[in-house]
Amino acid sequence: MSDSISVQTSTAKKYKLHFGFDLSEELEKYAHSYSSNKAFVLADAFVLEHHRSHFESVLETKFEELHIFEVPRGEKGKSFPVYQKAVDFVLGKGVERGTSLFAIGGGVTGDLSGFVAATVLRGIPLIHIPTTLLGMVDSSIGGKSGINHSVGKNLVGSFYQPEAVFADVKYLETLPEKEWVNGLSEVLKYGMIHSPEILEQVNSLLDSNEFNSGKAWLPIIQKSAQIKTDIVAEDVLEAGKRAFLNFGHTFAHVIEREGGYSEYSHGEAVYAGMIAAVYASNKLGAKIELSNLLQFKSLYNLSLHKISSDTERLTEQMKSDKKVKDGQIQLVLLKKMGSPYVYKVSDTEFVEQSWHHALKIFE
């Protein structure tokens, strides 16, 4: 007979997402809430080229020591070598547990920064300042952090919540169109799994030639972020409903890996992955019009002709996804628009057919 003690822990943590155009005053006020005069910034090369003086002028009103680490562009920024360099940089500058780390950039920078913040000294304060549409509507929210591995995408990481998020749409003014499209996939995802009216709202913005106006996109950015926030609040560690946010992503991660994490952007892969997932949903009885997604195809200028046509091999690669359980692929599919569910794949034939369909569309 043995005694036992129950340990109750909580991953619940409240923090604010700030939205607006030019949040300099809000960010400066927030920075002064920290007692340390030292802070770290992990920022991608594009941000440093276009916005360095802007964020330095704000953060240096509080931090006498502002140490800036440049994150390489693209998925190579989410690699073990870059993670090692970032950790060496932070530790080498004399970090303490109260020293804050500001992640300024897109999804890659945010994921890398979150993992650095989570692991250095077992956790230092993390503040996200997303500068891309993708970062504002998805990757900066919910606490996922990590890096890629040769076996698959995002396989090494942790759940680590930020102290705050500042989504300043002023940064979107310099965002290249390719990056707008990259983030658009996640917005479309929210339309497919939750609020179909988002697809109409996106169309209206595109018809109005508002593709580069952060102010015009602010309402849909906030709506998308609210959807993710609500889902994450119910399922912080992705044990249930949060999996819905992976719609199209199980296909997408294989596409990214096939392209060496450089041939296709995350958004391009997710867009193609969602089309494959809709086809799979319809094979299981749904009646969803592919035109919901295909109406945006011209924006992507995407070709998957370099992807292997061996659909059996592609399907087998999906078993490297971190959401696999007992060797079974877990696909997020749709019963109808706005109604997602998780399907455990036993017979992979329809998955192979879905691959074939998507590859055909993007020849």
N, C-alpha and C positions, 0 to 999 in steps of 0.2 A: 504494500500500500504506500502511495506517495502523496505528498502535499503539492499543491500547485497555487500559483499566484497569477491572476489575470492582469494583463497589461493592456490598457486602452489607450490608443493613440489617435490622433486626428490629423488629416492632411488638409483640413479646411483652413483657408486663409483668404481674408478679404483684402482686395486692393482696387484702386480706381483706374478706369480707362478714361483718359481725357481726349476729347475730340475737338478739332477746330482748325482755323486758319491762323497760323503764326501764334504758337503757344509759348513764346519766349518768356512772357511775364509769369505764366503759371509754372514753367519749368524752373525759372530762377528762384521763385518762392519755394518750390519743392526742394531744390538743391540745398537751400539754407536750413532745412530740417535736419541735416546731418551734422554731427559734431566734428567729424574728421575734416581736415583741410586737404586731404589727398583723395583722388578718385582716378579710376581707370575708364578708358573709352576703347571699345572694340568697334571699329568702323570699317566698312568696305571701301575699296579703292575709289569707286565712283563718288561716294558720299564725301570722302576727303577731298576729292578734286573739285567738287561743286559747292560744298556746304561747310567746310572746315571752319572758316572764319565765323560763320553764323553760330554754330553750337559752342565754339570756344568762347566767344564773347559772352554767352549766357553762363556757361559753367564756370568760367574763370572769375566771375563775380563772387563765387563762394570758394572754389578749390584753388589753393595756391599751387598745388602740384597736380597737374592734369597729364597723365601718362596715356599716350595714344598708340594703339596697336592696329596696324593695317591688316585687314582680312582680305585675302586674295578673292578675286571675282569668281563667281560660278561655284559649282558643287565641290570643286577641289578645296574650297575653304572649309568644308566639313570633313576633313581627313585627320588621321592620327598625327601626321607630321605638323600640320598647322595647329592642332590642339596642343601638342607638345610645346611648340614655340610660344603659343599664347600663355600657357601655364608658366613656362620659364620666365616670360616677360613680367607677368604679374608678381610671381614670387621674388624675382630679382629686384623689383622696385620697392620691396618692403610692405607687402599687403598685410592688413590686420582684419579681424572679423567685422569691424565696423566700416571698412573701406568699401565704398560703393563702386559698382561696375555698370557703365552705361553701354547698352548695345544699340548702335546707331547704324541702321542699314536694312536690308531685306531679310528674307527667310533664312538664308544661309548664315548670315551674321548673327541673327537672333538665336538660331539653334546652337551654333558654336558657343556663343557668349553664355547662353544658359547653362551649358554643360561645364564651361570653365567656372562660372560663378557657383555652381552646385558642388563642384569637387575641390576647389581651392579652399583650404582650411575647413573643409566639410560644409562650406556655405558662406558666401558673402552677399550683401544686398545687390539685387539685380534690378535695373530699370530699363525697360524697353522703349526705344524711340524708333518705331518702324518708319521707313522712308519709302516703302513701296506699297502698292495696292495689296499685294499678297501678304505682306507683313501686317498691314492694318486690319485686314478682315480675317486673318487666320493664324499665322505662325506666332505672333506675339501674344496670343491669348491662350490660356489653358495650361501653361507650364511644361509643355513638352520641350525637351532639349536633347541634343545628341549629335553624333557624327556617323558617317557611313563606314561600312566595312566591305571588303571585297565580296563577301557572301551576299550582302544585300544592303539596302538603304535604311538608315536610321536604326541600325541594330545595336549600337552602343550609345547609351544615354541615360537620362533620368527624368523624373517628373520634378520640376523645380519652379515654384511660382515666383513671379517678379513682385517687387514692392509697388510698382506703378507702371502704367503704359501711357505714353504721350503720342497719340496719333495726330501729327501735325500735317494737314494736307498741303501746306506750303511746299513741302518736300516733293510733292507729286508734280510740281511745275516743270521740273527738269527730268522727269522720268521718261526714258525712251519708250516708244510705242510698243516695242517687243516686251518690255516689262509690264506695261499696262495689260497686255494680252495675257501675260504670265499669271497675273493676279486675277484676271477676269474669270479664269477657270474655277477658282474657289468661290467667287460670287455666284456663278452659274450653278455650282454644286448646291449652294444653299437654296436656290430656286428649285432644284430637282428633289431635294430631300425634305424641304420644309415649306417654302413659300413660293409657289409657282409664279406669282405675280412679279417676282424679281426679274424674270426673263423679259417681261414686257417693259419694265422700268429700264433695264439695260438697253433694250432696243430704242427706247425713246431718247436716252442719252446719246447713243451712237448716231441716231438720225439728226440730232441737234448739233452734231459736230463738237460735242463737249468732251472729247476723249482725253484732252489734256488739262481739263479744268478740275482741280481738286475740290473747289467750292461746290461745283455742280454735282460731284460724286459723293459729297459728304453725307447726305441722307442715306444712300444705299450702303455706304461703308458702315455707318452706324447700325443700320438694320442688320447687315451681315454679321457684324461683331456681336450684336445682341443675341442673335440666334446661336452663335457658338458659345457665348457666355452662359446662356440658359442651359444648353446641353451639358457643358462642362460642369456647371454647378451641381447638376444631378449625378454626375459620374466622373469624379476627378481623375481616377486612375484607369479609366477605360475598361471597366469591368462589364459594362452593359451598353447603355444608350449612346455613349460617346463614340462607339465604333461606327455609328451612322455617318460620322464626319469623314470616314474613309471611303465613301462612295467613289468608285472609279480608281482608287489609289492602289489596290492590290494588282490590278493590271498595269497601272502607271509605273510602279516601282520596278517592274520587270523591264518595261520600255526604257526607263532611265539607265538601268544597269546594262542593258543591251547596247546602249549608246555610250557606254563608258562614262556616264555622268557628265558628259560634255556635248554630245550630239543633240540632245533634246532638253529643253527647259522643263522644270517641274510642271509648269502650267500646261505646256504642250502635251506632256505625257498624261496628265490628269484628264485633259479634254478627250484624248483618244480613249483613255481608260473608262471614262463615263459612257462613251458611245458603246464600248464593248459590254459594259455593265447593263445598259438599257437593253441591248440585244439579248443578253443572258436572262434578264428579267422577263422579257417577252417569251422566251423559250419555256419559261416556267409558268406561263399563264397570264402575265400582265399584258395590257394593251396600251403601250406608251408610244406616242408618235416620236420617231427619231428626229423629226424636224424641229422639235423643241431645242435640240442642241445643234443640229446641222445648219440651222439658219445663221450660225456664227462661224461656220467653217472657213469662209474667205478671210477672216481676220488672222487665222493661224498659219496659213501658207505652209502646212505641215505635210511632210512625206515620210512614210515609214518603210520605204523600199529597202533600207539597209537592215531592217529587223529580219531575223530569221523567219522563214516561212514554215519552219517545223513547229507547228502549233502544239504538238505533244511535248516538245522540249520546253516551250514557253510556259505551258501549264505546269510542268514539273518544277520550273523555277519559282513558281508562285508559292511553293511549299517552303521556301526560305523566308517568307514574310513573317514578321514577328507576331502576327495575329493567328498563325496556324495553331490548331489544337489537336493533339493526338494524331499528328500527321495529316489532318484534314484542313483543306483550304477553307477559310471563312470569307465568303463574299458578302458585301453589302449590296443588296438588290432593292428593287422597288415593286411594291404591290400595285401602286399607281403613283401619279405625280404627288410628291409631298408625303409619301407613306413608305419609309424604308424599313428593311428588316435584314437580319443576318442569316445567311443560308450556309449550312455546313455541306460542303461538296462531297458526295460519295462517288457518283459517276461523273467523270470529268469530260465526257463527250461533248456536252453542251458548252463547256468552258472553251474547249478547242474550237468549236464552231463560232463562238463569240470572238475569239482571236482572229479566226479567218475572216470574219465579217469586218472587223475593225481594220485589219491590214489591207483588205480590198478597198475600203473607203479612202485610205490614205496611201495608195500606191505611189 
